[in-house]
Amino acid sequence: MTSTEQQQASEVEAVIRDTLAAHHSMYLATAGTAGPWNSGVYFAEVDPFTLVLVLETHGRTLTAIRENPVVGLVVSTGSPGQPFLQGRANVEILEGEDDAEVRRVLLAKVPEAAPFMDAPITAVRLKVPSWRVTDVMNGWLPGKELTAPGA
C-alpha cells in the first residue's frame, strides 16, 4: 500500500470511528423465511469492525438471524448531507460471560438502553468485513470502502 493509500485509509477509518462514536443506534436489516425485515437497534462498537447489541429473544429480528446470520446495516442520522456508514455483518449469538460483557459495554455507551435489559433479550456480536462510508460534503460520492484487517 502506498503512503497516499495509507493516508486515505486512515482518513476513512477516522470517519468510521467518529460516525460510530456519534451514534447510539443504527438500522439492521435481516432476511429469514418470513421475508426481509428492518429494525432500529442500539449498539456499541468494540472496534471499527466489531459491534455489539441486544435483541428481543423472541422477536422477528433474532428469529431471522437464527435462520440467516448475515445482516445489512446502516449507521446514519437519516440525512445524506452527513457522513453515513453502510455494510453487512456476520452475526454471532452470545451467551454467558460474553452476554454479560455486551450488556455492560452497551449500557456504558447507551444508558438509555437500560429498560431493555429487563426484557427477554439476547446479546449478539456483529463482525463487519468492510464498511462503505459516504460523506457527500467531503466529496465521497461514491463512498469510500474500508476492509477489516485480515478480511
C-alpha positions, -999 to +999 in steps of 0.1 A: +000+000+000+014+034-010+017+062+015-012+080-003-034+049+000-024+046+037-033+082+043-067+078+026-074+046+046-066+064+078-090+092+068-117+067+060-111+049+093-113+082+112-147+089+097-159+054+106-147+057+142-162+092+145-195+082+130-198+051+152-190+071+183-215+098+174-244+073+171-262+052+196-285+035+172-285+020+137-307+002+112-303-035+110-318-055+080-324-092+082-338-118+058-353-150+071-381-173+059-406-146+070-390-123+045-369-092+048-371-071+080-356-039+091-353-027+127-336+001+147-313-011+174-289+004+200-253-006+196-218-002+209-186-005+190-158-027+203-136-016+174-145-002+139-153-037+126-170-052+157-203-040+171-224-055+199-261-051+207-291-069+223-322-081+205-356-094+217-351-131+223-384-140+206-385-111+182-386-112+144-350-098+140-334-126+161-356-152+146-343-142+111-307-141+123-310-176+136-321-187+101-296-165+083-268-150+104-258-123+078-273-088+082-272-054+064-267-023+085-268+015+082-254+040+107-269+073+098-288+104+110-310+099+080-296+129+063-275+123+031-256+155+040-239+139+070-215+110+068-231+076+070-220+040+070-233+010+052-222-026+055-230-062+061-221-082+090-218-118+102-237-123+135-227-144+164-252-151+192-236-148+226-242-164+260-228-164+295-199-141+302-200-127+267-236-118+271-229-100+304-200-081+288-222-069+259-247-056+283-220-038+302-204-023+271-238-013+256-250+004+288-217+023+291-223+038+257-261+039+257-275+044+292-310+049+277-309+012+267-313+002+304-351-005+302-344-032+276-321-051+300-351-063+320-368-078+289-361-112+275-331-102+253-301-119+237-267-104+231-251-106+196-218-096+181-216-082+145-184-087+126-183-062+097-158-073+069-159-039+053-176-006+055-188+018+028-185+054+040-204+081+022-195+117+030-211+140+004-198+172+019-162+159+015-168+146-020-170+109-011-197+101-036-195+073-044-185+063-010-151+050+002-146+014+012-125+002+041-119-035+047-113-050+081-077-063+087-075-099+078-109-100+060 
